[in-house]
């Protein structure tokens, strides 16, 4: 298989992922008035009551700050409550409200959930190779300055002020041009 064929396969796989995420996000927004990230978080909290923000970030494979934004929207909608842990009052636990339970009970698995399950089912070496390749791809495209957010959420991250540029100058190593 040629290098171009591999590149086309990679781009087509990315296109399928983006397409699936977009269509599921549009459907969630149209039908529920929520992002796919909010549905993913809501279902995760519904399946694992009492999660901390860190626990939810781990289960959704995202950052605590990204999860915090999503949870804040769910709390504002009255679907999730934040409650102090009985054993450690400094720790906050997430629970579905009565309305949150009603909404959650009618939800099906989200695209991000399918992706997480698929990653968990991969052989560790395959998962590591995928992660390494994706990180190299993102870095090579000059996109490493973007902070990860949950799929389908409005992006509160701004693009880097000045996109990284590739140097057009030759690198001089040990006096050799």
N, CA, C and O of each residue as an XYZ file, in Angstrom:
708
protein
N       0.851     -1.172      0.000
C       0.000      0.000      0.000
C       0.897      1.234      0.000
O       1.904      1.270      0.706
N       0.540      2.232     -0.778
C       1.380      3.416     -0.902
C       1.135      4.393      0.235
O       0.140      4.306      0.955
N       2.048      5.305      0.373
C       1.958      6.344      1.399
C       0.691      7.178      1.197
O       0.031      7.557      2.165
N       0.350      7.466     -0.083
C      -0.853      8.242     -0.384
C      -2.104      7.478      0.040
O      -3.043      8.067      0.577
N      -2.117      6.159     -0.203
C      -3.267      5.352      0.199
C      -3.456      5.412      1.718
O      -4.584      5.536      2.196
N      -2.370      5.325      2.470
C      -2.451      5.417      3.928
C      -2.960      6.785      4.366
O      -3.748      6.896      5.306
N      -2.501      7.825      3.674
C      -2.950      9.180      3.999
C      -4.443      9.330      3.730
O      -5.162      9.930      4.528
N      -4.903      8.791      2.621
C      -6.331      8.841      2.288
C      -7.132      8.068      3.336
O      -8.174      8.543      3.785
N      -6.664      6.893      3.727
C      -7.348      6.108      4.763
C      -7.456      6.900      6.059
O      -8.513      6.924      6.688
N      -6.364      7.549      6.460
C      -6.368      8.334      7.697
C      -7.342      9.513      7.596
O      -8.117      9.761      8.521
N      -7.302     10.233      6.481
C      -8.206     11.365      6.306
C      -9.666     10.905      6.252
O     -10.539     11.558      6.825
N      -9.936      9.801      5.579
C     -11.308      9.296      5.514
C     -11.808      8.830      6.875
O     -12.976      9.031      7.206
N     -10.943      8.215      7.660
C     -11.331      7.812      9.021
C     -11.668      9.049      9.853
O     -12.658      9.058     10.584
N     -10.845     10.091      9.741
C     -11.117     11.328     10.470
C     -12.427     11.950      9.994
O     -13.219     12.425     10.808
N     -12.656     11.951      8.694
C     -13.912     12.495      8.150
C     -15.122     11.740      8.692
O     -16.134     12.353      9.032
N     -15.024     10.402      8.776
C     -16.140      9.618      9.318
C     -16.392      9.977     10.777
O     -17.543     10.115     11.191
N     -15.332     10.129     11.555
C     -15.492     10.518     12.961
C     -16.147     11.888     13.080
O     -17.102     12.064     13.837
N     -15.630     12.856     12.333
C     -16.182     14.213     12.395
C     -17.642     14.208     11.946
O     -18.485     14.859     12.565
N     -17.942     13.482     10.879
C     -19.314     13.409     10.374
C     -20.253     12.799     11.418
O     -21.345     13.317     11.651
N     -19.834     11.716     12.034
C     -20.669     11.069     13.057
C     -20.881     12.000     14.246
O     -21.990     12.093     14.772
N     -19.829     12.683     14.668
C     -19.954     13.604     15.798
C     -20.845     14.790     15.456
O     -21.663     15.219     16.271
N     -20.682     15.316     14.249
C     -21.525     16.447     13.824
C     -22.993     16.052     13.759
O     -23.854     16.754     14.291
N     -23.279     14.933     13.110
C     -24.683     14.544     12.954
C     -25.307     14.201     14.302
O     -26.470     14.529     14.538
N     -24.562     13.549     15.189
C     -25.121     13.240     16.511
C     -25.290     14.521     17.322
O     -26.246     14.656     18.086
N     -24.365     15.455     17.156
C     -24.477     16.731     17.862
C     -25.657     17.544     17.380
O     -26.365     18.158     18.178
N     -25.872     17.551     16.068
C     -27.015     18.280     15.509
C     -28.323     17.651     15.976
O     -29.276     18.355     16.308
N     -28.359     16.326     15.999
C     -29.556     15.635     16.466
C     -29.836     15.913     17.934
O     -30.982     16.143     18.321
N     -28.802     15.891     18.740
C     -28.960     16.153     20.176
C     -29.450     17.576     20.406
O     -30.326     17.821     21.236
N     -28.880     18.492     19.671
C     -29.267     19.891     19.812
C     -30.712     20.095     19.389
O     -31.473     20.780     20.071
N     -31.088     19.503     18.268
C     -32.436     19.663     17.716
C     -33.473     18.988     18.627
O     -34.516     19.570     18.925
N     -33.181     17.770     19.062
C     -34.163     16.997     19.810
C     -34.200     17.327     21.300
O     -35.270     17.367     21.908
N     -33.025     17.563     21.883
C     -32.955     17.721     23.334
C     -32.552     19.132     23.778
O     -32.708     19.495     24.944
N     -32.040     19.909     22.843
C     -31.564     21.237     23.219
C     -30.266     21.172     24.001
O     -29.930     22.096     24.741
N     -29.529     20.060     23.833
C     -28.260     19.886     24.536
C     -27.200     19.435     23.544
O     -27.509     18.936     22.462
N     -25.947     19.621     23.931
C     -24.848     19.130     23.105
C     -24.658     17.637     23.354
O     -25.115     17.098     24.362
N     -23.978     16.984     22.422
C     -23.668     15.563     22.594
C     -22.777     15.368     23.827
O     -22.861     14.334     24.490
N     -21.934     16.342     24.133
C     -21.090     16.254     25.331
C     -21.945     16.262     26.598
O     -21.661     15.534     27.549
N     -22.986     17.083     26.605
C     -23.872     17.110     27.767
C     -24.616     15.792     27.922
O     -24.789     15.302     29.038
N     -25.053     15.220     26.811
C     -25.732     13.921     26.873
C     -24.784     12.832     27.363
O     -25.168     11.982     28.167
N     -23.548     12.862     26.875
C     -22.524     11.899     27.289
C     -22.282     12.007     28.795
O     -22.256     10.999     29.500
N     -22.106     13.230     29.277
C     -21.864     13.435     30.714
C     -23.090     13.019     31.529
O     -22.955     12.372     32.568
N     -24.270     13.384     31.066
C     -25.501     13.037     31.775
C     -25.647     11.521     31.892
O     -25.942     11.007     32.971
N     -25.442     10.803     30.784
C     -25.523      9.333     30.820
C     -24.468      8.740     31.746
O     -24.742      7.776     32.460
N     -23.274      9.305     31.739
C     -22.201      8.782     32.588
C     -22.529      8.997     34.056
O     -22.338      8.092     34.869
N     -23.017     10.173     34.409
C     -23.425     10.446     35.797
C     -24.587      9.532     36.173
O     -24.644      9.036     37.298
N     -25.512      9.305     35.242
C     -26.657      8.422     35.513
C     -26.243      6.989     35.786
O     -26.858      6.312     36.609
N     -25.204      6.519     35.103
C     -24.732      5.146     35.304
C     -23.835      5.007     36.520
O     -23.689      3.913     37.064
N     -23.233      6.110     36.952
C     -22.266      6.059     38.059
C     -22.548      7.214     39.022
O     -21.769      8.163     39.108
N     -23.647      7.127     39.732
C     -24.036      8.199     40.638
C     -22.937      8.463     41.669
O     -22.277      7.540     42.145
N     -22.760      9.720     41.998
C     -21.807     10.092     43.038
C     -20.393     10.334     42.538
O     -19.462     10.424     43.338
N     -20.220     10.442     41.234
C     -18.884     10.716     40.692
C     -18.406     12.101     41.120
O     -19.200     13.027     41.280
N     -17.103     12.219     41.299
C     -16.507     13.544     41.464
C     -16.236     14.087     40.069
O     -16.352     13.355     39.086
N     -15.876     15.359     39.973
C     -15.534     15.936     38.671
C     -14.348     15.187     38.065
O     -14.339     14.912     36.865
N     -13.361     14.861     38.872
C     -12.201     14.112     38.379
C     -12.584     12.731     37.887
O     -12.074     12.262     36.870
N     -13.497     12.072     38.622
C     -13.976     10.750     38.197
C     -14.697     10.846     36.857
O     -14.500     10.008     35.976
N     -15.537     11.878     36.707
C     -16.271     12.063     35.453
C     -15.305     12.348     34.304
O     -15.479     11.827     33.203
N     -14.295     13.167     34.554
C     -13.290     13.446     33.520
C     -12.605     12.146     33.094
O     -12.384     11.922     31.904
N     -12.276     11.301     34.049
C     -11.642     10.020     33.729
C     -12.548      9.114     32.921
O     -12.099      8.497     31.955
N     -13.803      9.024     33.294
C     -14.739      8.137     32.588
C     -15.089      8.640     31.189
O     -15.412      7.852     30.301
N     -15.022      9.968     31.000
C     -15.307     10.530     29.677
C     -14.022     10.785     28.892
O     -14.067     11.286     27.768
N     -12.890     10.446     29.477
C     -11.579     10.582     28.837
C     -11.318     12.001     28.352
O     -10.887     12.222     27.220
N     -11.589     12.954     29.235
C     -11.331     14.355     28.916
C     -10.721     15.045     30.125
O     -10.411     14.398     31.125
N     -10.553     16.343     30.032
C      -9.910     17.092     31.111
C     -10.935     17.549     32.146
O     -12.109     17.729     31.819
N     -10.499     17.737     33.391
C     -11.419     18.248     34.414
C     -12.022     19.606     34.038
O     -13.193     19.856     34.325
N     -11.244     20.483     33.404
C     -11.803     21.794     33.051
C     -12.880     21.672     31.980
O     -13.883     22.385     32.034
N     -12.692     20.785     31.009
C     -13.710     20.587     29.972
C     -14.985     20.005     30.579
O     -16.089     20.423     30.230
N     -14.836     19.046     31.481
C     -15.989     18.431     32.140
C     -16.704     19.454     33.019
O     -17.932     19.447     33.101
N     -15.959     20.320     33.665
C     -16.546     21.328     34.541
C     -17.505     22.234     33.786
O     -18.578     22.560     34.292
N     -17.129     22.645     32.582
C     -18.000     23.493     31.765
C     -19.295     22.761     31.415
O     -20.379     23.341     31.490
N     -19.184     21.504     31.040
C     -20.359     20.715     30.664
C     -21.267     20.515     31.872
O     -22.483     20.672     31.765
N     -20.689     20.172     33.016
C     -21.483     19.955     34.229
C     -22.189     21.247     34.638
O     -23.341     21.210     35.071
N     -21.518     22.374     34.508
C     -22.155     23.651     34.850
C     -23.414     23.870     34.024
O     -24.419     24.351     34.549
N     -23.377     23.530     32.756
C     -24.563     23.667     31.900
C     -25.679     22.702     32.342
O     -26.859     23.054     32.321
N     -25.293     21.501     32.737
C     -26.295     20.530     33.206
C     -26.916     20.976     34.527
O     -28.112     20.785     34.745
N     -26.112     21.567     35.408
C     -26.624     22.090     36.677
C     -27.585     23.249     36.404
O     -28.652     23.330     37.013
N     -27.209     24.144     35.489
C     -28.072     25.280     35.128
C     -29.417     24.812     34.593
O     -30.439     25.454     34.836
N     -29.426     23.706     33.873
C     -30.671     23.159     33.312
C     -31.482     22.376     34.344
O     -32.606     21.959     34.062
N     -30.919     22.175     35.532
C     -31.630     21.441     36.572
C     -31.589     19.935     36.398
O     -32.431     19.225     36.947
N     -30.614     19.435     35.636
C     -30.523     17.995     35.377
C     -29.532     17.293     36.292
O     -29.628     16.084     36.506
N     -28.579     18.050     36.835
C     -27.533     17.499     37.704
C     -27.406     18.398     38.919
O     -27.564     19.615     38.831
N     -27.119     17.776     40.058
C     -26.842     18.551     41.267
C     -25.439     18.227     41.761
O     -24.929     17.125     41.559
N     -24.838     19.193     42.399
C     -23.532     19.020     43.053
C     -23.804     18.939     44.549
O     -24.415     19.832     45.135
N     -23.339     17.851     45.151
C     -23.592     17.647     46.581
C     -22.284     17.343     47.290
O     -21.417     16.655     46.752
N     -22.152     17.864     48.503
C     -20.944     17.606     49.296
C     -20.916     16.127     49.690
O     -21.933     15.545     50.068
N     -19.726     15.543     49.590
C     -19.509     14.159     50.003
C     -19.738     14.075     51.514
O     -19.256     14.928     52.260
N     -20.468     13.055     51.967
C     -20.753     12.923     53.401
C     -19.496     12.669     54.220
O     -19.392     13.141     55.353
N     -18.548     11.934     53.667
C     -17.321     11.613     54.399
C     -16.283     12.728     54.317
O     -15.501     12.910     55.250
N     -16.266     13.472     53.221
C     -15.289     14.541     53.014
C     -16.012     15.722     52.376
O     -16.217     15.767     51.163
N     -16.392     16.671     53.220
C     -17.212     17.793     52.753
C     -16.507     18.691     51.744
O     -17.148     19.539     51.121
N     -15.205     18.520     51.575
C     -14.474     19.301     50.562
C     -14.698     18.726     49.172
O     -14.518     19.416     48.168
N     -15.089     17.471     49.118
C     -15.270     16.784     47.834
C     -16.722     16.895     47.375
O     -17.647     16.692     48.162
N     -16.913     17.216     46.104
C     -18.254     17.372     45.527
C     -18.598     16.126     44.716
O     -17.779     15.627     43.944
N     -19.811     15.638     44.901
C     -20.326     14.477     44.176
C     -21.431     14.932     43.229
O     -22.215     15.822     43.558
N     -21.487     14.321     42.063
C     -22.485     14.664     41.058
C     -23.621     13.653     41.084
O     -23.388     12.444     41.117
N     -24.840     14.152     41.069
C     -26.032     13.309     41.087
C     -27.015     13.822     40.053
O     -27.067     15.024     39.791
N     -27.794     12.929     39.463
C     -28.890     13.366     38.608
C     -30.021     13.874     39.488
O     -30.283     13.314     40.553
N     -30.683     14.917     39.055
C     -31.903     15.360     39.707
C     -33.045     14.464     39.213
O     -32.838     13.617     38.344
N     -34.228     14.648     39.756
C     -35.380     13.865     39.300
C     -35.593     14.097     37.796
O     -35.819     13.148     37.046
N     -35.519     15.361     37.361
C     -35.680     15.665     35.928
C     -34.526     15.069     35.116
O     -34.728     14.580     34.004
N     -33.335     15.114     35.675
C     -32.178     14.529     35.002
C     -32.333     13.041     34.794
O     -31.930     12.516     33.756
N     -32.916     12.342     35.774
C     -33.159     10.897     35.672
C     -34.164     10.611     34.561
O     -33.985      9.662     33.798
N     -35.206     11.410     34.462
C     -36.221     11.216     33.420
C     -35.586     11.376     32.037
O     -35.815     10.564     31.141
N     -34.785     12.433     31.877
C     -34.116     12.672     30.590
C     -33.139     11.540     30.299
O     -33.123     10.999     29.193
N     -32.334     11.185     31.278
C     -31.301     10.162     31.095
C     -31.903      8.811     30.724
O     -31.349      8.092     29.892
N     -33.027      8.465     31.333
C     -33.650      7.168     31.059
C     -34.094      7.024     29.605
O     -34.242      5.905     29.114
N     -34.308      8.139     28.913
C     -34.735      8.073     27.527
C     -33.599      8.175     26.519
O     -33.848      8.199     25.314
N     -32.366      8.234     26.986
C     -31.225      8.435     26.091
C     -30.612      7.111     25.635
O     -30.621      6.114     26.358
N     -30.085      7.135     24.423
C     -29.320      5.995     23.912
C     -27.836      6.367     23.955
O     -27.485      7.521     24.200
N     -26.992      5.402     23.720
C     -25.544      5.600     23.761
C     -25.128      6.665     22.745
O     -25.593      6.667     21.605
N     -24.248      7.567     23.174
C     -23.773      8.646     22.313
C     -22.551      8.199     21.505
O     -21.908      7.201     21.829
N     -22.245      8.955     20.451
C     -21.062      8.650     19.647
C     -19.797      8.671     20.511
O     -18.976      7.763     20.388
N     -19.606      9.680     21.389
C     -18.407      9.619     22.236
C     -18.342      8.347     23.094
O     -17.255      7.823     23.337
N     -19.482      7.855     23.549
C     -19.482      6.610     24.318
C     -19.026      5.444     23.455
O     -18.246      4.605     23.906
N     -19.506      5.386     22.221
C     -19.056      4.330     21.305
C     -17.535      4.405     21.116
O     -16.855      3.379     21.093
N     -17.013      5.622     20.982
C     -15.570      5.787     20.795
C     -14.791      5.334     22.028
O     -13.761      4.673     21.899
N     -15.270      5.683     23.216
C     -14.597      5.278     24.453
C     -14.598      3.761     24.587
O     -13.567      3.166     24.900
N     -15.746      3.130     24.353
C     -15.837      1.671     24.456
C     -14.890      1.017     23.454
O     -14.200      0.052     23.780
N     -14.863      1.546     22.245
C     -13.984      0.991     21.216
C     -12.517      1.106     21.627
O     -11.745      0.164     21.449
N     -12.137      2.252     22.174
C     -10.752      2.408     22.656
C     -10.435      1.415     23.769
O      -9.356      0.823     23.790
N     -11.367      1.235     24.683
C     -11.147      0.314     25.798
C     -11.017     -1.127     25.328
O     -10.351     -1.931     25.981
N     -11.640     -1.464     24.207
C     -11.592     -2.831     23.703
C     -10.336     -3.110     22.876
O     -10.022     -4.269     22.604
N      -9.621     -2.068     22.477
C      -8.403     -2.256     21.681
C      -7.306     -2.896     22.513
O      -7.251     -2.732     23.731
N      -6.443     -3.619     21.839
C      -5.248     -4.132     22.499
C      -4.418     -2.933     22.954
O      -4.358     -1.929     22.244
N      -3.779     -3.015     24.116
C      -2.997     -1.876     24.612
C      -1.964     -1.349     23.610
O      -1.783     -0.137     23.496
N      -1.295     -2.232     22.893
C      -0.282     -1.781     21.927
C      -0.932     -1.008     20.774
O      -0.370     -0.027     20.287
N      -2.099     -1.446     20.347
C      -2.812     -0.748     19.275
C      -3.274      0.621     19.748
O      -3.140      1.613     19.032
N      -3.824      0.669     20.970
C      -4.277      1.939     21.547
C      -3.119      2.912     21.693
O      -3.271      4.101     21.412
N      -1.957      2.420     22.133
C      -0.780      3.269     22.282
C      -0.301      3.780     20.925
O       0.050      4.951     20.788
N      -0.289      2.912     19.937
C       0.135      3.321     18.592
C      -0.821      4.375     18.027
O      -0.384      5.337     17.396
N      -2.124      4.193     18.254
C      -3.102      5.173     17.800
C      -2.871      6.519     18.482
O      -2.851      7.558     17.823
N      -2.698      6.499     19.803
C      -2.469      7.745     20.546
C      -1.199      8.439     20.067
O      -1.189      9.653     19.858
N      -0.140      7.674     19.895
C       1.124      8.256     19.411
C       0.956      8.864     18.030
O       1.439      9.965     17.768
N       0.269      8.147     17.144
C       0.072      8.631     15.779
C      -0.811      9.882     15.757
O      -0.520     10.832     15.030
N      -1.873      9.887     16.538
C      -2.756     11.055     16.578
C      -2.019     12.273     17.127
O      -2.143     13.371     16.585
N      -1.249     12.084     18.205
C      -0.494     13.205     18.771
C       0.532     13.734     17.782
O       0.718     14.946     17.671
N       1.199     12.841     17.061
C       2.179     13.270     16.061
C       1.483     14.028     14.935
O       2.009     15.024     14.439
N       0.295     13.557     14.529
C      -0.459     14.204     13.464
C      -0.868     15.621     13.880
O      -0.702     16.575     13.121
N      -1.406     15.740     15.100
C      -1.831     17.045     15.613
C      -0.633     17.991     15.720
O      -0.719     19.151     15.318
N       0.463     17.502     16.251
C       1.667     18.347     16.384
C       2.204     18.734     15.008
O       2.562     19.890     14.785
N       2.262     17.779     14.092
C       2.775     18.050     12.758
C       1.935     19.059     11.995
O       2.449     19.787     11.145
N       0.638     19.105     12.297
C      -0.261     20.060     11.650
C      -0.239     21.420     12.348
O      -0.927     22.349     11.925
N       0.561     21.536     13.426
C       0.640     22.797     14.151
C      -0.578     23.088     15.005
O      -0.881     24.248     15.284
N      -1.285     22.034     15.425
C      -2.519     22.207     16.193
C      -2.364     21.878     17.673
O      -3.355     21.793     18.399
N      -1.134     21.696     18.119
C      -0.894     21.318     19.504
C      -1.256     22.389     20.515
O      -1.353     22.093     21.706
N      -1.458     23.620     20.081
C      -1.792     24.711     20.993
C      -3.253     24.769     21.385
O      -3.635     25.571     22.237
N      -4.079     23.925     20.774
C      -5.498     23.919     21.114
C      -5.737     22.977     22.286
O      -5.311     21.823     22.266
N      -6.421     23.480     23.300
C      -6.752     22.634     24.450
C      -7.907     21.717     24.064
O      -8.817     22.142     23.352
N      -7.886     20.469     24.519
C      -8.983     19.562     24.176
C     -10.262     19.947     24.915
O     -10.228     20.285     26.098
N     -11.379     19.891     24.210
C     -12.677     20.117     24.839
C     -13.526     18.878     24.556
O     -13.154     18.036     23.738
N     -14.649     18.776     25.227
C     -15.516     17.623     24.985
C     -16.174     17.782     23.625
O     -16.497     18.896     23.213
N     -16.376     16.665     22.923
C     -17.003     16.685     21.610
C     -18.360     17.360     21.669
O     -19.175     17.076     22.547
N     -18.590     18.254     20.723
C     -19.899     18.866     20.588
C     -20.165     20.038     21.484
O     -21.260     20.599     21.444
N     -19.213     20.429     22.291
C     -19.390     21.584     23.146
C     -18.921     22.834     22.435
O     -17.974     22.779     21.651
N     -19.561     23.956     22.692
C     -19.027     25.201     22.143
C     -17.598     25.361     22.638
O     -17.321     25.162     23.821
N     -16.710     25.712     21.752
C     -15.291     25.778     22.090
C     -14.969     27.069     22.803
O     -14.993     28.138     22.192
N     -14.667     26.988     24.087
C     -14.267     28.171     24.840
C     -12.778     28.436     24.674
O     -12.271     29.481     25.083
N     -12.093     27.488     24.075
C     -10.661     27.664     23.830
C     -10.473     28.526     22.599
O     -11.170     28.373     21.596
N      -9.546     29.409     22.693
C      -9.222     30.240     21.544
C      -8.044     29.620     20.821
O      -7.187     28.972     21.420
N      -8.027     29.836     19.532
C      -6.868     29.383     18.755
C      -5.652     30.131     19.253
O      -5.775     31.254     19.743
N      -4.483     29.532     19.138
C      -3.286     30.253     19.536
C      -3.240     31.593     18.804
O      -3.593     31.681     17.628
N      -2.800     32.640     19.517
C      -2.785     33.987     18.956
C      -2.062     34.025     17.617
O      -2.549     34.629     16.662
N      -0.934     33.399     17.547
C      -0.190     33.322     16.301
C       0.017     31.862     15.984
O       0.704     31.159     16.725
N      -0.570     31.388     14.888
C      -0.370     29.972     14.558
C       1.105     29.672     14.384
O       1.846     30.488     13.836
N       1.538     28.507     14.845
C       2.943     28.158     14.681
C       3.307     28.121     13.203
O       2.545     27.614     12.380
N       4.449     28.650     12.880
C       4.920     28.634     11.494
C       6.137     27.760     11.396
O       6.949     27.665     12.316
N       6.237     27.141     10.283
C       7.427     26.344     10.015
C       8.503     27.282      9.530
O       8.253     28.164      8.709
N       9.670     27.094     10.029
C      10.778     27.937      9.633
C      11.187     27.638      8.201
O      11.280     26.485      7.781
N      11.426     28.713      7.469
C      11.908     28.540      6.101
C      13.421     28.653      6.058
O      14.045     28.485      5.010
N      14.005     28.944      7.228
C      15.465     29.031      7.288
C      16.041     27.640      7.469
O      15.402     26.748      8.028
N      17.269     27.475      6.980
C      17.940     26.205      7.156
C      18.490     26.112      8.569
O      18.958     27.100      9.135
N      18.428     24.952      9.110
C      18.971     24.704     10.423
C      20.466     24.482     10.305
O      20.932     23.727      9.451
N      21.212     25.149     11.173
C      22.669     24.986     11.172
C      23.034     24.137     12.378
O      22.780     24.523     13.519
N      23.621     23.001     12.125
C      24.045     22.092     13.193
C      25.540     21.926     13.102
O      26.071     21.533     12.063
N      26.206     22.219     14.170
C      27.665     22.058     14.242
C      28.382     22.705     13.050
O      29.338     22.149     12.509
N      27.909     23.876     12.659
C      28.581     24.599     11.602
C      28.315     24.065     10.204
O      28.925     24.537      9.245
N      27.402     23.073     10.060
C      27.095     22.499      8.760
C      25.731     23.001      8.324
O      24.762     22.910      9.079
N      25.651     23.532      7.109
C      24.349     24.024      6.611
C      23.630     22.930      5.877
O      22.523     23.142      5.384
